[in-house]
Amino acid sequence: MTIDERIERLTARHEALAQSVELTARTVHEISGQIAELKTQARETQNQLETLIGIVGTLAAIVNTHQQRLERIEGQ
C-alpha cells in the first residue's frame, strides 16, 4: 500500500468520523430539547397535582364538617 493510498484511507475514515460526530451532535441536541420539554410537562403536571391535592383536602374538610353536623343533629 502506497502512502497516497494510506492518506486516502485516512481521509475517508476522517470524513466518516466527522459525519458520525455531526449526526451524534444533532441527535444529542434533539434529545436535549425533548428532555427540556418533558421537564416542563413534569412541572406542569406537578403543579396540577398539587392543586388537585389541595382541592381534595378542602373537600375532605367539608365532608368532615357535614358529618359532624349530622352527628349533632342525630344526637339531639
Rosetta constraint file for C-alpha pairs under 8 A:
AtomPair CA 1 CA 5 HARMONIC 6.15 0.50
AtomPair CA 1 CA 6 HARMONIC 6.84 0.50
AtomPair CA 2 CA 6 HARMONIC 6.35 0.50
AtomPair CA 3 CA 7 HARMONIC 6.08 0.50
AtomPair CA 4 CA 8 HARMONIC 6.06 0.50
AtomPair CA 5 CA 9 HARMONIC 6.16 0.50
AtomPair CA 6 CA 10 HARMONIC 6.09 0.50
AtomPair CA 7 CA 11 HARMONIC 5.98 0.50
AtomPair CA 8 CA 12 HARMONIC 6.16 0.50
AtomPair CA 9 CA 13 HARMONIC 6.16 0.50
AtomPair CA 10 CA 14 HARMONIC 5.98 0.50
AtomPair CA 11 CA 15 HARMONIC 6.17 0.50
AtomPair CA 12 CA 16 HARMONIC 6.20 0.50
AtomPair CA 13 CA 17 HARMONIC 6.07 0.50
AtomPair CA 14 CA 18 HARMONIC 6.05 0.50
AtomPair CA 15 CA 19 HARMONIC 6.18 0.50
AtomPair CA 16 CA 20 HARMONIC 6.14 0.50
AtomPair CA 17 CA 21 HARMONIC 6.06 0.50
AtomPair CA 18 CA 22 HARMONIC 6.12 0.50
AtomPair CA 19 CA 23 HARMONIC 6.09 0.50
AtomPair CA 20 CA 24 HARMONIC 6.07 0.50
AtomPair CA 21 CA 25 HARMONIC 6.01 0.50
AtomPair CA 22 CA 26 HARMONIC 6.21 0.50
AtomPair CA 23 CA 27 HARMONIC 6.17 0.50
AtomPair CA 24 CA 28 HARMONIC 6.09 0.50
AtomPair CA 25 CA 29 HARMONIC 6.11 0.50
AtomPair CA 26 CA 30 HARMONIC 6.20 0.50
AtomPair CA 27 CA 31 HARMONIC 6.10 0.50
AtomPair CA 28 CA 32 HARMONIC 5.97 0.50
AtomPair CA 29 CA 33 HARMONIC 6.34 0.50
AtomPair CA 30 CA 34 HARMONIC 6.32 0.50
AtomPair CA 31 CA 35 HARMONIC 6.08 0.50
AtomPair CA 32 CA 36 HARMONIC 6.20 0.50
AtomPair CA 33 CA 37 HARMONIC 6.24 0.50
AtomPair CA 34 CA 38 HARMONIC 6.14 0.50
AtomPair CA 35 CA 39 HARMONIC 6.12 0.50
AtomPair CA 36 CA 40 HARMONIC 6.32 0.50
AtomPair CA 37 CA 41 HARMONIC 6.27 0.50
AtomPair CA 38 CA 42 HARMONIC 6.01 0.50
AtomPair CA 39 CA 43 HARMONIC 6.20 0.50
AtomPair CA 40 CA 44 HARMONIC 6.28 0.50
AtomPair CA 41 CA 45 HARMONIC 6.08 0.50
AtomPair CA 42 CA 46 HARMONIC 6.04 0.50
AtomPair CA 43 CA 47 HARMONIC 6.18 0.50
AtomPair CA 44 CA 48 HARMONIC 6.20 0.50
AtomPair CA 45 CA 49 HARMONIC 6.03 0.50
AtomPair CA 46 CA 50 HARMONIC 6.14 0.50
AtomPair CA 47 CA 51 HARMONIC 6.24 0.50
AtomPair CA 48 CA 52 HARMONIC 6.12 0.50
AtomPair CA 49 CA 53 HARMONIC 6.08 0.50
AtomPair CA 50 CA 54 HARMONIC 6.27 0.50
AtomPair CA 51 CA 55 HARMONIC 6.30 0.50
AtomPair CA 52 CA 56 HARMONIC 6.15 0.50
AtomPair CA 53 CA 57 HARMONIC 6.13 0.50
AtomPair CA 54 CA 58 HARMONIC 6.23 0.50
AtomPair CA 55 CA 59 HARMONIC 6.18 0.50
AtomPair CA 56 CA 60 HARMONIC 6.06 0.50
AtomPair CA 57 CA 61 HARMONIC 6.27 0.50
AtomPair CA 58 CA 62 HARMONIC 6.31 0.50
AtomPair CA 59 CA 63 HARMONIC 6.12 0.50
AtomPair CA 60 CA 64 HARMONIC 6.06 0.50
AtomPair CA 61 CA 65 HARMONIC 6.16 0.50
AtomPair CA 62 CA 66 HARMONIC 6.21 0.50
AtomPair CA 63 CA 67 HARMONIC 6.04 0.50
AtomPair CA 64 CA 68 HARMONIC 6.24 0.50
AtomPair CA 65 CA 69 HARMONIC 6.33 0.50
AtomPair CA 66 CA 70 HARMONIC 6.18 0.50
AtomPair CA 67 CA 71 HARMONIC 6.18 0.50
AtomPair CA 68 CA 72 HARMONIC 6.19 0.50
AtomPair CA 69 CA 73 HARMONIC 6.13 0.50
AtomPair CA 70 CA 74 HARMONIC 6.00 0.50
AtomPair CA 71 CA 75 HARMONIC 6.00 0.50
AtomPair CA 72 CA 76 HARMONIC 6.47 0.50
